[in-house]
Amino acid sequence: MNIYFVSDVHIKEDNDEASVLFRKFLDEAKTSDVIVLLGDIFDLVVGGHFDWIEKFPQSFKKISEISKTKKTYYIEGNHDFLVGNLFNHPLMKDITHVSGDLVLHDDEVTIRFSHGDDVEIDNKNYRIYKKLIKNSFIEILANKVVPVQFISKIGNKASSESAKKSRRYSMDESYTAKIHQKFRDSAQEYHQKHSDFSILACGHSHVKDLWIKGDFTYVNNGYFLNEKTYAAIENGVVSFKSLI
C-alpha cells in the first residue's frame, strides 16, 4: 500500500503559493492508494460552517475530486479544528474526517498519524488552551453564531504569529535544532505510551525529519511551503518526494 501525506500547508488564500503547490501534491497523489491530510492544511478554518468551502473553492474542490478515486483522510490540526460539520457538505462526503489520531494497517507496518500537537511534550499552556477551545459550546458558536468573516479577522493575528515562527525556524538553526530534538523526544515518549504502531507520522513542528531508532520510525514533512515536499510510505518504506 502506498500512502502520501502532507501537513502544515497553511493556505491563506485560494490562489496563494501554498494552495497552488498543494493542488500539485494532489495531482501527484493520484498514484497513491491513500491520502492523509495531516492538519493545518488551511491557515485558519475554525468550525464546520459551509462558508469555508466558498472561501477556498478551488482547494476544497480539488480535495473532493481526488477523494472520489482515492481513500482520503482529513485530520484536524490546531489551525483547522471543530470542522466536522464541513464533511456533511455534498462536496466533502467521500472524505473521512478525523478529530484525533488515525491508525492504518499495512501488510508490512502499522502507522499512526497525528497532527502532532498532542504528541509534543512540555506544552502545558497549549493543552489548557486546547481544552478550552475544543468544546461543544465553541463548536456551536463557530458553526451557527459567529460568521466566517469575523473568525477570519480575529485569526489574522494568530496567523501572523505563526508566520513569524515559521521564518524563525528557517533562519535560526539553533532554535530549529531544539525543536528537532524536542519532537524526537516527544515521538519516542508517544511511542512508549501507544506501542501499537511502528511508524509515527506527524506535522505541527514545522521541522522536517526522518528518524529511525530500532524498529521505530518518526517522520515529519515540516513546513510545506518551505520544504516543497510531501511524505510517502510505500510498502512500509518512508521517503520524501519533491514537488519542484
Secondary structure as UniProt FT lines:
FT   STRAND          2..6
FT   TURN            14..15
FT   HELIX           17..28
FT   HELIX           29..31
FT   STRAND          34..37
FT   STRAND          45..46
FT   HELIX           51..55
FT   HELIX           57..67
FT   TURN            68..69
FT   STRAND          71..75
FT   STRAND          80..81
FT   HELIX           84..88
FT   HELIX           90..92
FT   TURN            93..94
FT   STRAND          95..98
FT   STRAND          102..105
FT   STRAND          110..114
FT   TURN            117..119
FT   HELIX           124..133
FT   HELIX           136..140
FT   HELIX           141..145
FT   HELIX           148..171
FT   HELIX           173..193
FT   STRAND          199..202
FT   STRAND          209..213
FT   TURN            214..215
FT   STRAND          216..220
FT   HELIX           224..227
FT   STRAND          229..234
FT   TURN            235..236
FT   STRAND          237..242
//
